[in-house]
C-alpha cells in the first residue's frame, strides 16, 4: 500500500516506524527526522530491529526499493507501506530532513 510524503509527515512522532532503505552514500541528501537507516540489502537480516506491533513506512530515493522493502516486510508479518516518490518527492514537498 502506498502513502504520500504528506501523509508520512503527519505520522512523524507517532507510533509509525520509518525505515530508510537507501545505501549509506545516498544519506548525504538527508533523512526523514526519526527514520531508521537499514539498507535494502540488509533488511532481511535486521528485521529484529523493528517492532512487529507498530506500522512501518519504507522510504528510498524514488519509491522502487521501498516498494520491494514493504513487500519483504509484509511477507515477514509487518504492517508496511511505501512512500510514493521517495525522498525526491519528500524534498520537492519542502518537508524537513535531518
C-alpha positions, 0 to 999 in steps of 0.5 A: 500500500502506498502513502504520500510524503504528506501523509508520512509527515503527519505520522512523524512522532507517532507510533509509525516506524520509518525505515530508510532503505537507501545505501549509506552514500545516498544519506548525504541528501538527508533523512526523514527526522526519526527514520531508521537507516537499514539498507535494502540489502540488509533488511532481511537480516535486521528485521529484529530491529523493528517492532512487529506491533507498530506500522512501518513506512519504507522510504528510498530515493524514488519509491522502487526499493521501498516498494520491494522493502514493504513487500519483504516486510509484509511477507515477514508479518509487518504492517508496511507501506511505501512512500510514493516518490521517495525522498525526491518527492519528500524534498520537492514537498519542502518537508524537513530532513535531518 
